[in-house]
Amino acid sequence: MRIPRKNTREITKMRDAGHLVAETFAVLEEHIAPGVTLRDLDRLAEEYIISKGAKSLYKGYRGSQADHPPFPGVICASLNHEICHGLPDGRTLEEGDIIAIDIGLRYRGYCGDACVTFPVGQISAEAQRLLDVTQQALTRGIRAARVGNHLYDIGVAIEDYADSQGVTVVREWGGHGIGKQLHEPPSVSHTRMPVRGPKLKPGMVFTIEPMINLGRQEWRLLPDGWTVVTQDNSLSAQFEHTIVISRNGPDILTKL
């Protein structure tokens, strides 16, 4: 597997795009409350992204199949038992919900991509634990993304931690390389793989985005062609950052 490596100029541009993603989350966080619709959040994100001269990566996206229904929104908004790719429709947030918001944008030719799961008002202790564990799983995956380690080590760090906490990692949905395009090599697994994969080198840029379920790892796709939900209806959470491998350790591009 050949993983593209970015030079200093490209990393600076990707940091700018990642910073804009983080700013958009800050705008949305102020509005996440009971009574707000997912469509409201999508509109706020779109207005902010456009105001900064950027463009959504998700709106109108069809994936790899030309006949797949285009994604209708700027953000993915996944509620409670939805794992990923939830539609930002007219549903209203309720007290105790958790909502995973995924934002992807292109700014001055380069992409930024991240996801945050937010609590809506007061949430249950069980839901809060899921958010804490998922954040920590991401942190451990990022720590493993060091020069000299292998791609495999990221998934080992995440799944080992998830196993210790009695939760499960969704296997089929992982991270990905990113640059001028949303999806570039490599595919980043969040679970143990049978091979160690390529060695990590400075300049590699990719996302790490574990999706963690309180129940079983199995999932199903809804008829809308996008929304992925837990098979057993258990809660799911996701956190994601875009990172660059550097000689000084993993560098997060999608943080304020």
N, C-alpha and C positions, 0 to 999 in steps of 0.2 A: 504494500500500500504506500503510495507516494502522498505525503501530507504537505500541502503548500506551506511555505514559511514566509512571513511578512517582514518587510524591512522597516526601519525606524519611521519613515514617512507614512507608510501604510498603517502602522500601529497607532501613530498620532491621530490619523483620520478615524480609525476605529474607536479610539478612546473618545473622540468628540461625539461619534454616533452613540456610543454606550452611555455617555454622560447625558445625552438628550433622552434616552430611554429612562434613565434613573429620574430625571426631572419630571417626565410624564407620570411616573408612578407617584411622585410627591404631589403632583396636582390632583391625581385621582384619590389618593388616600384621604384628603380632606373631605371628600364627598361620599365615602363609603359608609353608609348608615342605613338603618331600616327605612323603607319607603322609597328608596332610590331605585330606579330601574336599570337594568344592564344596558339598555339603549342610551340612557342618560350618560353613563360612564363612557360608552363608546363615542358619543358625540363630543364629550369633553376632551377625550384623548385625541380625537381627530382634529379638533380645533387647535389644540396646542401644538401638535406635530406639524400641521400645515403652517401655523404662525411662525415656526422656526425654520421654514424652508425645507422640511423633510417630507418624506413620503412613506405611507404605510406599506409594509411588505405583505400584509395578510389580506387586505380588502381586494377581492377579486381573484385571490390565489386559488388555483385548481389542483395543486400538487403535480404529480407526474402524468396524470391522465387528462387529456383534453376534454373529455366528456363528463368529467367530475363536476358537480355543482360548485360554482365559485363561492369562496368564503364571503359572507355578507358584511363582515365588520372589520374594524381597525384593530380591536383587541379580541383575544380569546378570553371568554369569561366562563369558567367552569365552577359550578356550584356543588358543594357538599360531596355527593357520590360520583360526580363527574371528574374523570381523571384528567382530560385535556380536550382542547379544541371545542369547548363549549361556545354556543352562539350568543352574541350580545343582543338579545331580543328584548321583548317587553316584560319579561319577568321582573318582579319586585323583590329586592333584598328584604329579608326578615331577620329579626333579632335571633342570634344564635347560629346564623349561617356562617360558612366559610366560603370564600370565593378566591379562586386562583385566576389571576389576570396575567396574560402573556402578551408582551408587546414586542413587535419587530418593526424596524423602520430602516430606511436608507437615507443617509445624510451625506451630501457631497461625494456620492459615489460608493460609500461603504456602509455596511450593515451593522446594526446593533440589535441584540435579542436578549430578553430576560423575562423571568416570571416571578411573581410574588403571590403568596396566599395570604389574604387578609381576613381577620375576624370581623364579623358584623355585630357591633354592640358587644354584649356579654355572651361568651360562648361557653360550652360545657368544658369541664376539666379534661374530658377525653379528647375533645377537639383541640384544645390548647396543647395537650401533650403531643398530638399528631403534628401540629405546626412546629413545635420545638424540635421534635425528632427529625422532621424533614429538613429543617434548617441546618441541624447539626450534620445530617447525612451529606448535604451539599458541602458544608465546611470541610468535612473529612475527605470528600472526593477532590475538592480543590487542593487540599494539602498534599494529596498524593500525586498531583500533576506537576512533577518536578523533573528537571533535566536529569537524564539517566534512568528514571523510572520508565516503565512501559505503560502503554494505554490500558492494559489489563489491570494495573494497580489501582486505577480509579474505581473501577467496578468492584474490586475486592474490598476496598475501603468502605464503600457505600453499603454493600450487601452485608459485610461482616457487622457493621454497626446496626443496620436494620434488624438482622437476626438477633442481636443481643437485646433489642428493645421489643421483640415480639411483634414486629410489623413486617410487611412484605413490600418488595420492590417490583414495580411493573417492568417486565422484561423486554417487551417488544418495542417500547418507545424510549429512545435515548437521545443523547446529545449529538452534535454534528459540528464539523468544521464550518467556518463562516468567514466572509471577506467581502468581495464585491458582490457575491451571491449569498443568499440566505443559507443554502446548503452546499457545502463543499466537503471533501474528505477531511477527517475520517468520520466514521460512525463511532460514537462514544457510548459503550455499554455501561449501564449502572449496576451490572451484576457480574459475577465471575464468568470468565470466558475460558474455553478449552485451550486457547493459545495466548501467549503473552502480548502479541501484537507489536507494532513498531515502538522503537525507543523514542522518548520525548526529547525534543531539541528546541533550542531558543528560536522564537519567531513563529512557532505553531500557535494558531488561534482556533479555539473551539468552545462550544457551550458544554456545560455540565448542568443537568436539569432533572434530578431524580424525582420520580413520581412514587409516592409512598402511600400504601393502603393500610387502614387499620385491620381490615379483614384479609381475604385471600387476594392473590395477585391477578386472578383471571378477570378479563374485561369483555365487553361487547360493544359493538358500534350501533348507534341509534339510526333509524331510517333516514335522518337528515343527511347522512353521509359524512358527518364530521364528528359529532359528539361521542367521546369514548367514556363509558361509565363502568363502574365496578360491577362484576357479575353478581356479587352477593349484596349489593346496595350499601356497602360499608363506605365510610368517609375516606376521601383521598385528598392529598395535598401535594403541591409542587413548588419548588424554588429553583431558580435558574440564574446563572451568571454566564457572561461571555468572558473568557480568560485568555491571556497570552502566556506562553511558557517563556520565562526569562531566566537568566543565570542567577538571579537573586531570589528565585522562587516564583510561584504562580502570581500573576498580576491581574487583578479583576478590572475589566474595562467598563462594566455596567454598574458602577457605584458613584454616588455623589462625592 
